[in-house]
Amino acid sequence: MSQIVNLRRFRKQAARDEARSDAAARAAKHGRSKARKAAETEAEARRERLLDGARLDD
């Protein structure tokens, strides 16, 4: 005799799996790579140093 299964559980799991795969595809398309994040962080730090160097002291 076969095992009794809960179809609702399988439908929900399938929906979650599909949502995860869609999210991964969107992240790959629109996300930033680790190198790009590091470059942007370095550029921001460079801008901050430039502004701090040009600050007038009263």
Order of alpha helices (4+ residues) and beta strands (2+ residues): alpha-alpha
